Amino acid sequence: MDLRQGTLKWSLPAVRHSVDSLAISPDGNVLAAGCREASSYIGLFDGGSGRVLGRLGGNSGYAVAMTFT
């Protein structure tokens, strides 16, 4: 969302179930989204364009809280 313009810049790709948590990197360049699907994963997205940067899998449960350090 561009708050100055009041316009949507991009949105997350559709997920079948839900996004349970979000975290934004301190510099705003990366958005992490904890997605609940058949196998839970954390999706990494470019904060400016929404481009998919990667996907972290292997979680044994849902990511209900995240933070960048």
N, C-alpha and C positions, 0 to 999 in steps of 0.2 A: 504494500500500500504506500503510495506517495502521499504523505500527509499534507504537503504544501499544495499539491494539485487536486487532492481528493479523488485520485484515480487508483485503480487496482493495477499494479505492475505485472504480477504473475500470481499463479496459485499452484498449490501442490498437485502433483498428478493424482488421479483418483486412486484411492485404496478401497478395498472391498469391505473392510470392517470399520476401523477407526484409527485416528491419531490420538494417542493417549498423553503425549508430552511433547513439548517444544523447547528448544534452547537456541539462543542466538549467540554466536561468538562475540567476544568483546569488541572486535573491530567491525562487526556487522557483515562480514564477508561470507559466513557459513551459517546455515540453518540446519539444525538436527531435529528430526521428527521421529518419535517412537511410534511405530506403526504396528497395529495388531492385525495380523493376517493368519493364515494357516500356520506359518512359522513367524514369530515376532522378529522384527529387525529395526534397525535405526537407519533411516535414510538421511543422507547428507546432500544439501542443496546449496548452490551459489546464492548468496543473499541478494545480489543485484539482479540476476537474470532468471533464477529458478532452475537453472540447468542442474541435472543430477550429477553430483560429484562422486557418489559411491553409496555403498550399502553395507552396513555392519550386521552380520548375522551371528548365529551360534548362541543366541540368548536362550536361557532356559525359562524365562518368564517375560512379562511385559515391562517395558521401560516406562514407569509411571512418573519418574522425575529425572531430570538430567541437568547438567551444568557444564560449562567450559571452564577449564583452569589454565 
